[in-house]
Amino acid sequence: MPDAFSTFVRRRRQELSKTQREVAQACQVTPEMITQIEAGRRRPDPERVPCLADALETDRKELCHLAARTWQPSFYAELMGEASS
């Protein structure tokens, strides 16, 4: 099931009229990997997130924040000082 990260990746790619193949080539992954990311069936390796940001012409820091917030919400909240005591 798609999560906030995968939904963002799909929507942003579509906004830019890029194909999954184009994004995959930019990140040196297979088009199938992009399909799986967009469907929420797979997460990219964290070190690939900045490359995805570049391919999607979006801010690297913001996409990394979205990934962390989506995949590790408790860790992200603690890291950002948002955890309740």
C-alpha positions in Angstrom: 0.0 0.0 0.0 1.4 3.4 -0.9 2.6 5.6 1.9 3.4 9.3 2.0 6.9 8.8 0.5 5.8 6.6 -2.4 2.8 8.8 -3.2 5.1 11.8 -3.3 7.5 10.1 -5.6 4.8 9.0 -8.0 3.0 12.4 -8.0 6.2 14.4 -8.5 7.4 12.2 -11.3 4.1 12.6 -13.0 4.2 16.4 -12.5 7.5 16.5 -14.3 6.2 14.2 -17.1 9.1 11.8 -16.4 8.9 8.1 -17.0 9.8 5.5 -14.4 12.6 4.5 -16.7 14.1 8.1 -16.7 14.0 8.3 -12.9 15.5 4.8 -12.7 18.3 5.7 -15.0 19.1 8.8 -13.1 19.4 6.8 -9.9 21.0 3.7 -11.5 18.2 1.4 -10.5 15.8 -0.6 -12.5 12.4 0.8 -13.7 10.9 -2.1 -11.7 12.4 -0.7 -8.5 10.7 2.7 -9.2 7.4 0.9 -9.8 7.8 -0.9 -6.5 8.7 2.3 -4.6 5.7 4.1 -6.1 3.4 1.2 -5.1 4.7 1.2 -1.6 6.0 -2.4 -1.9 9.7 -1.4 -1.5 11.7 1.3 0.0 14.9 2.6 -1.6 18.1 2.3 0.3 18.5 5.5 2.4 21.6 6.5 0.4 19.5 6.6 -2.8 17.0 9.1 -1.5 19.2 12.1 -2.4 19.5 10.7 -5.9 15.7 10.4 -6.1 15.4 14.0 -5.0 17.7 15.1 -7.8 15.8 13.0 -10.4 12.5 14.5 -9.1 13.9 18.0 -9.0 13.1 18.4 -5.4 15.0 19.4 -2.3 17.2 16.6 -1.0 16.8 17.6 2.6 13.0 17.7 2.3 12.8 14.3 0.7 15.1 12.8 3.3 12.9 14.2 6.0 9.8 12.8 4.3 11.5 9.3 4.1 12.4 9.4 7.8 9.0 10.7 8.9 7.2 8.1 6.8 9.4 5.0 7.6 10.6 5.7 11.2 8.1 8.2 12.7 9.1 7.6 16.3 12.8 8.0 15.5 12.1 11.1 13.4 10.0 12.6 16.2 12.7 12.0 18.7 15.4 13.3 16.4 13.4 16.4 15.7 12.4 17.0 19.3 8.8 16.3 18.6 8.5 13.3 21.0 6.1 13.6 23.9 7.5 13.0 27.3 
